[in-house]
Amino acid sequence: MAPFPGQLGGLDYIECLFVSDDHSLPRPAAIEGCWIHSVASALEHLEHRLAQGLSHVLIVSVNAQPSLTLAQSDQFCVRQLLLQARRRWGAAITLIADVGLSPYQTSGHSVINTAGQIDVEASYHAVVQLASAFAIAGADAVAPCLSLPQQTRVIVEAFDAAQLNCGVFPYSTKFSSSLYGPYRQAIGSKLGTGRKSYQFDFCDTAEAINQMEEDGRQGAVATIVKPALPYLDVLAETVRRSSCPVAVYHVSGEFMMARLAARAGLLNEDDYYDEIHAAFRRCGARWIIGYAADHFLRQQTSSL
């Protein structure tokens, strides 16, 4: 496949964008300042971001009636957004489609459970179907978060077999964290703030870094460390050992803690983002994924 867009030089931002088939949208998300978009409003938002100089987006589905068969419809919101954005902007925009299974299951889990056990093969089959549908629609890359050891290999092999020119950008180093709550509210997950046992233990960083290295061997074009601030040591070590570029995901709980502290007058948000984005640069991250694109764009403008 072609090199992943924008993978050379500097620090760049990937904005998380929620999209739904609900035609009454947009409406505010549980993550303050973020919106759940219709396809039409998402396209308007992307046009605005491109004019501002931000060209990378991570698309996440919000489904009123979760179903793993949703993505097979040509009219499904994520597929329509990918198709229309690619048609409108071509290579000027980098489209990454989240292929976590949680928005597509009433359980809210990122894997398929059968009789209380993870059904590994069913999970792989489901993520390949989702990834293939989004690759056909025009995604530059897909982002799986099964926290299963062969998540990258099964998608890469499926893409190769179908001759799909789409990268795999896995959540390789994804820890079980208390910081995902606002995101889960945004997508309507039933998990609430609960942690998932199959994600990496935050006390066992070796296993998470091993998964990152394995994803690289399996053909990942880039990799993600998630969350951000409690894992700067892991981020720096991942950058040092990774065979591909590394993104850091400043997750919803981290974002909302800063937002609420700023509202209470306890910190200045601009100063906060100047500081933490500098930390991500020091660690060597290639991209930040998150919900604070306006702060990143402000920094880029002020540095000119």
N, C-alpha and C positions, 0 to 999 in steps of 0.2 A: 504494500500500500504506500501511498504518498506520505511524506513527513507530516506529522500532526501539525495543523496550522498554529503558528505563533509560538513554536516550542523553542525558539532561539532568542536568547538575550533578555535581560531585565526581569522585572516583576510585573505581572499583568493580573487583571481581575476577571473572574468568571461569576456573573450574577445568577443567583438562583431565581428562576421564574416559574410561578405556579400557573397552570392552565387547566381549565375544566370545560366540559360540554354544556354547562349551565349557561343559557343564553341571557340570563338576567345580570350577568357580570359586566364589569368588574365589581368586586366587593372587597373590603378590607380583610386581610388574613389575620390569624392569631399573632403573627409576628408583626409588631407595630411598624407602620410605614411600608409594609409589603401588601400586595394585592393578589387576589385570585382572579385570573384573567379569563375572558373568552378568547377565542382565536383572534377575533378582530382587535380587541383591546391589547392583546399581547403583541400583535404586529405593530400597532401604534407605539407601544412602549419600546419595542426594538428599534423602530425608526428614530425615536428620540435618543436612545442610547448610542446608536451608530453616529448620529450627528454630534454627540458629545465626545466620541472617540472610544467608546467601549464596544467591542465586537465579539465577545465570548459570552455564551449563555448556557446554563444548565437547566434543562426543561424537566419539570416534575409535574406529574398528573395528580389532580384532585378529583376523585370519583365519588359521586353521590351514592352509586350502587356498585361497589367494588366487584370486579369480575376479571379473571385472567383471559377471557375471550374478547375483552373490549378492544385490545390493540389490533385485532384481526380486521376490524372494520376500516374501510378507507376513509370514513367520515369521522373517525375518532380524533379528539382534539389534538393530541400530540402529533399524530400523523399529519393532520391538516396544517398545523403550525410549521412542522418541518418542511412539508411540501411547498407551502406558500412563501415561507421565509427564503428557502433555497431559490425558488423561482424569482423572487423579487431582488435578492441581494447577491446571489451566487457565492463566489469564494470570499466576498467581503465580510462574511459573518461566519463564526465558528459555532456550530450547533452540537451540543452534547446532550444526549437524552438519558435521563436516569432510568435504569432498568431494575431498580429495587422492586421486589414483589409486594412490599407492604401497602402501596396505594391500591393494589388490585385484589386484596384479600380482606374479608371482614375481620379476620383475626388480627390484622395489623402487623403480622410477622413478615420478615424478609425471606423466609424459607417456607416450604410447604410441610406441614405437620400431618402425619397420619397416625391415629391412635396414640397421640402424645409423643411420637418420635419424629425426628426430622427425616423426611423422605428425600434422600439426597438426589436420586435419579429424577424424580418428579420435579424437584427444584431446578435442576440443570435444564430439563426439558422446557420448563416454563420460561426461564430466563433466556434461553436460545430463541424461543418463539417471539418474545417481546423484543429482544435485540434485533432480530432479523427484520421484523416489521418496521422498526424505526430506522434501520440502516437503509432499507429499500426506499423509505420516505425521504431520505436525504441527510440523515445525521452524519456528522464528521466522526463522532465517537459515541459509544454507549458506556454508561457507568454502572456496573453491577455491584451489589453490596450484600451478597449471600453470606459472606464470611465462611465460605466453603473452599477447600483447597484447590479445586480445579475450575473455579468460576471463570477464569480467563481462558484456559485451554478450550473448554467446550464452546465458547463463543467464537474464538479465533478459528477453530476448526470448521464451525458452521459457516462463518463468513468466507473462508477459503473455498469451501465446497460450493458455495453459491456465487463465488466471484464477486463478493460485495466489498467495496473499497471503504471500509469503516473501521476505525480503531477501537480498542478496548481500553478504557480509562477507569480501572477498578478502584473502589474504596478498599484498598489492600489493608491499611493499618487503621481499622475502625474499632474503637474501644467501646466496651459497654460503659455507658455514661449517663449521668443524671441530667445532662445538658441538652437533650433532644426534645424536651417537652413541648416548647412552642411549635416546633416543626410538626410534631405528631398531632397537635391540635389543628394546625393548618390543613393537614391532609385528611383530617377526620379519623385518625387512628384510634382504635379501642385500647391501645397499650397505655395511654396516658403518659406518665413520667416513669413507668416501670422499665427496668433494664432487661435485656435479652441475654439468656445464658450462653448463646452460641457466639456472641461477639467477644472480642478479646478482653481478657481480664486486665484492668488498668495496672495491676501489679506485675504483670507478666509481659513486659515489652519485647522480650526475645522472640516469643511466638509470633507476635504481630510483625516484627521486622523480617522474620523468616518467610512469612506469607508474602510480604512485599517483594522479596527476592525471588520467590517462586513465581509470582505474577509476572515479573520481568522475564524470567526464563520461558514462561508460557506465551509471551508475545505482547504484553501490555505496551501501549505507546506512552503512557504516563501513569502515575499512581497518586493516591490521595491518602493523606494523614488526617484523621478526624477523631475527636475535636482538635482545637488548636492550642490554646494557651496552657492547659495542664500538661501538654505533651511536646513542648519546645525541644526538650532533650531528644525525644524520639524523632521529631522532624529533622533536627540537625544530623542525627545518625542515619536516618533514611536517605537524606540527600547525599551523605558521604558514601553510602553503600549501594544506592540505586543505579541500575543500568539505564534508567529512563528519567525524564523530568518529573518533578514532584510538586503536587499541589497541596495546600493546607486548607482545610475547611473550618472557617470560623463559624461555628454552628449557632443555631437559633437561641439556645440558652445563653451563650456567651454574648450574643448581640443584644438580647433583651435585658440582661443584667446591666450592660452599659447604658442602654436607653433609659431604664428606670432610675439608675443612679444619676444620670444627667438631669432627668426631670425633677429629681429631689434636690438638685443643686449640689450634689456630692462630687461631681467631676464635670469637666468640659469634654464633650464628645469629640470635637476636632482634635484636641490634645491627645485624647485616649487613642484615637485611630492613628495619629502620627506615630505614637509610641509603639503600638503593637504591630503596625505594618513595618516599622523599622526592625522589630524583632524577627518578623518573618523573612525579611531581606537578609538579616545577619545569618539566619539558619540556612539560607540558600534556596528557599522556595521559588519555584518558577511562576506559580499562580496562587492567588487567594480565591477561594470560593466562599460566597457568603451573601449578605443582605445589606452591605454598607457601601454599595457602588458609588453613591454620591460623595462619600468621604474620600474614597480612593481617587475619584475624578478631581476633587478639589485639590488633593495633594499633587496630582500630575500637573494641574494648571498652575499651581503656585510655584512649582519647581522650574517652570519654563523661563 
